[in-house]
Amino acid sequence: QWDHPRMPWDGTELWAAALAFGDDGPVLERPRLVAGGPDESIAQPEWAPTGHLHLVSDRPHPDGDDGHDDDGWWSLYRCAEPGLPAVGPNGATAIEPVLAVDRTELAQPQWVFGQSWYAWAPDGTIVACGRRDGRDRLLVGAPTPVAVLDRYTAVDGLTTTTRGVAAVAASFDAEPAVIELVDIADALAAGRDPTVVVHRAPRALGIDASWWSVPQHVEVSGPGGVVRALVYPPTNPDVAAAQKALPPLLVLIHGGPTSAARPMLALATQYWTSRGFCVADVNYRGSTGYGRRFRRALDGAWGVADVEDVCAVAADLARRGIVDADRMAIRGGSAGGFTVLGALLSPDGAFGAAACLYAVTDLAGLVADTHKFEVHYTDTLVGPWPEAADVYRERSPVHHLDQLATPVIVFQGLDDAVVPPSQAEALVAALDEASVPHAYVAFAGEQHGFRQAATIERVLRDELYFYRRVLDIADGSATDGDAGAVSVPDLVIHHLDATSGT
């Protein structure tokens, strides 16, 4: 369980009790706290075939020799005795480590119920999903994995069957997502690594693999330490880049913000790389998969730390001559749109264009209108409300729109109840008042997060056209090709210099 103002990845408690049945129905007897508290996140409690209660926790690791005690990596533990956990003389339950791998997370934030990151083979062998440096692997065996399957880059579901086979829902960085059955029991018996025994072919896309851009996991030095990002180079087999020409950059900001950019095939990302853009998907401070310390580094700093980190990644790529410093854009939706606007307002931002999709511009409004699950989320990310009202105002882009000078294209669903159209309209009005080049595209019938295929296609088409116009990327340049051809006769870019061809 967890309670406000914490989120499940901040602090949770795991309780256990005996279930008894009386005249009035089932009752819980002898309840006791097994693990957890305000500074410990518990995930996926499960009873093992042996009767031991298992759990994933980011508590300091008792060994103290693998970095877990410093950074708080989600690792697997179990109660020392089977059955209802016993309470010791000090009132605590004896918990012992089962599987802890250096710099590896064995769970992810619990935004939804029913997630599974570990399971047991029939002989009791642990099978787990571990994420290190943003990449997922299957780990077999504990306390030290005896086999590793690293064919995947992202795993979204894991379970086992009575026949000793693991069912895995997974993705790759250059192939569509699949569901596979992986031989565990026979592999262990034969002393070999697990192998895929049933492979559900991915959806046929009709696109040759030479079009896929494979991301590179990079680390950049930022004001708050190391910043991670997935960098996708431009990839188009039909186009040869002009000699010495540097590609434009598009920085992607994931939402959440307690989430992560993951190395999995995303067609929207490939849309940009096939059209000549280098794409950087940033795991700024607060992102998941890098331990509790990094995840909590955004506490009280949302709108500051994330902005610093995305600006640091863009600056580093430009400094190293990987991208054109004069043609850098940034895009994000919802919470990511909040970071986009922060980057445009930051003195460290060097972006020449931006796209905001249903962007959060008013933190106070977000508190007033959000649903129960996230109603106190910003208490941690920004500060307790209303005591920190001044901080909310200072961090809210809506109160600094007069300082915007970067061209922005704004996309908004007219039925959005989370970020109402009034926030997008205020942003557009400020851009218009300052004569900043901008475009506004509103969609009837769309809510928070676009779902209609026609809408998604229109957003990509309009956004590409907008970047080409304001960043002066001419059709037929090294960033183009047949795949890059685009015509948007119905998009109006206001205040674009006539010499650029309005």
Stockholm file with secondary structure:
# STOCKHOLM 1.0

chainA/1-502         QWDHPRMPWDGTELWAAALAFGDDGPVLERPRLVAGGPDESIAQPEWAPTGHLHLVSDRPHPDGDDGHDDDGWWSLYRCAEPGLPAVGPNGATAIEPVLAVDRTELAQPQWVFGQSWYAWAPDGTIVACGRRDGRDRLLVGAPTPVAVLDRYTAVDGLTTTTRGVAAVAASFDAEPAVIELVDIADALAAGRDPTVVVHRAPRALGIDASWWSVPQHVEVSGPGGVVRALVYPPTNPDVAAAQKALPPLLVLIHGGPTSAARPMLALATQYWTSRGFCVADVNYRGSTGYGRRFRRALDGAWGVADVEDVCAVAADLARRGIVDADRMAIRGGSAGGFTVLGALLSPDGAFGAAACLYAVTDLAGLVADTHKFEVHYTDTLVGPWPEAADVYRERSPVHHLDQLATPVIVFQGLDDAVVPPSQAEALVAALDEASVPHAYVAFAGEQHGFRQAATIERVLRDELYFYRRVLDIADGSATDGDAGAVSVPDLVIHHLDATSGT
#=GR chainA/1-502 SS CCCTTCCTTTCEEEEEEEEEEETTEEEEEEEEEEEEETTBCEEEEEECTTSCEEEEECSCCTTCSSSHHHHCCCEEEEESSSSSCCBCTTSCBCEEEEECCTTCBSCCCCSSSCCCSEEECTTSCEEEEEEETTEEEEEESSSSCSEEECCCSEEEEEEECTTSEEEEEEECSSSCCEEEEEECHHHHHHTSCCEEEEECCCCCCCCCGGGCCCCEEEEEEETTEEEEEEEECCCCTTCCCCTTCCCCEEEEECSSSSCCCCCSCCHHHHHHHTTTCEEEEEECTTCSSSCHHHHGGGTTTTTTHHHHHHHHHHHHHHHTTSSCTTSEEEEEETHHHHHHHHHHHSTTCCCSEEEEESCCCCHHHHHHHCCGGGTTHHHHHTCSTTTTHHHHHHHCGGGSGGGCCSCEEEEEETTCSSSCHHHHHHHHHHHHHTTCCEEEEEETTCCSSCCCHHHHHHHHHHHHHHHHHHTTCCTTSTTCSGGGCCCCTTCCCBTCCGGGCC
#=GC SS_cons         CCCTTCCTTTCEEEEEEEEEEETTEEEEEEEEEEEEETTBCEEEEEECTTSCEEEEECSCCTTCSSSHHHHCCCEEEEESSSSSCCBCTTSCBCEEEEECCTTCBSCCCCSSSCCCSEEECTTSCEEEEEEETTEEEEEESSSSCSEEECCCSEEEEEEECTTSEEEEEEECSSSCCEEEEEECHHHHHHTSCCEEEEECCCCCCCCCGGGCCCCEEEEEEETTEEEEEEEECCCCTTCCCCTTCCCCEEEEECSSSSCCCCCSCCHHHHHHHTTTCEEEEEECTTCSSSCHHHHGGGTTTTTTHHHHHHHHHHHHHHHTTSSCTTSEEEEEETHHHHHHHHHHHSTTCCCSEEEEESCCCCHHHHHHHCCGGGTTHHHHHTCSTTTTHHHHHHHCGGGSGGGCCSCEEEEEETTCSSSCHHHHHHHHHHHHHTTCCEEEEEETTCCSSCCCHHHHHHHHHHHHHHHHHHTTCCTTSTTCSGGGCCCCTTCCCBTCCGGGCC
//
